[in-house]
Amino acid sequence: IVDVLENENINAITYITIKKGKIRGNHYHKKTYQWNYIVSGKMKLITKKNKIKKIITLKPGELALTVPNEHHALVGVTDCEVLVFTKGPRGGKEYETDTFRLKKPLV
């Protein structure tokens, strides 16, 4: 038994697939926290907040958080499957209400 996340109120869990070399995201959220959990494959998470850009590679079983106003993009290093645990207005009908596209993409 492994607790992936605890003591958080989650509004949505989204299953995402990313093909090798493909990019998702290149946006930010003003109110939403997102935990990206890698189910299979590898992905790069590129983030930028307060002019600081970070790139981390995640593999199965790893979890990374993006916080409000943190620009982010996901890149498939291999084909991968990701569960995104969301706290804030980001799931279902609210998907676009807190998604702001970047004028200058991170990737």
N, C-alpha and C positions, 0 to 999 in steps of 0.2 A: 504494500500500500504506500502510495506516494501522494502527499497533498501538493497539488500544483499551485493552489492559491487558497488562502484562508483569511478570514476576518475582513472580507470586502463584500459590499453590496454590488452585485453584478446585474446589469440591465439586459444584456444580450451576450450570447456566445455565437460567433460566426465562424463557419468552416470555409477556408480559402485554399484554393490550389493555385500554385504558381509554376509555370513551365520554366525549364532552364533558360536563363538569359532574359526572361520577361520581367517587366517592372510593374508594380502596383503602388498606389499611393500618390506620392508627390503632392501632398496636401497636409493640412493640420486641422485641429479641432480646438475650439475656444473653451469648451466645457468638459470634454471627454478624456478619460483615461483609458488606455488600451494595453492589455497584457498580451503579447504574441507568444504563443506556445507552439514549438515545432513538434509535429507528430512524426513526420518522415522527411527525409531529404535535408538539404542545407539551404539557408537563405542569408542574405546580407540585409541588415537593418541599417539604413543611413538616416541619421537624425541631425537636426540643427536647431539650436536654441541659444539665444544671446550671442549670436555670431560664432558659436562653437559647433563645428561639424564633427560627428563621430560616425565611424563605420565599424559594426561588429558582425561577425559571422556566427550564426546560430545553427546548432545541430539538434537532432531529436532529443527531447526531454528538457531542452533549455527554454527559459522564459525571459522576455525582456519587456519593459514598460516604456510606453510613450505617454507623456503628460500633456495637459492643455497647453496650447500655443507652441508645441514642439513640432517643427516640420519633420515629416518622415516619408520614407519610401522603402518598399520591400523589393528585393531583387532575388530571383531564383538562381542560386549557384548550381543547383541540380533541380529536377522536378521536385516539388515539395508540397507538403500539406501542413496547414497552419490553423490552429484554433485561436481566435481573437476574443478574449474576455473583455467586455466593455462596461465601464461605469460612466453613465452619462447618456445624452440623447444621440445615439449613434445606430441603434438597431431598428429593424422593421421600417415602418413608415417614416420614422425620424432620421433615417440614414443620411439624407442630404441636409438636414436642418443645422447640423454642426460640422459640416465638411466644407473646407475652404481650399480651393485649388491654388497651387503656387504659380505665380506668374513666371518665375524662373525655377524650373524643376531642379531638384537635388541631383537627379540622375537623368 
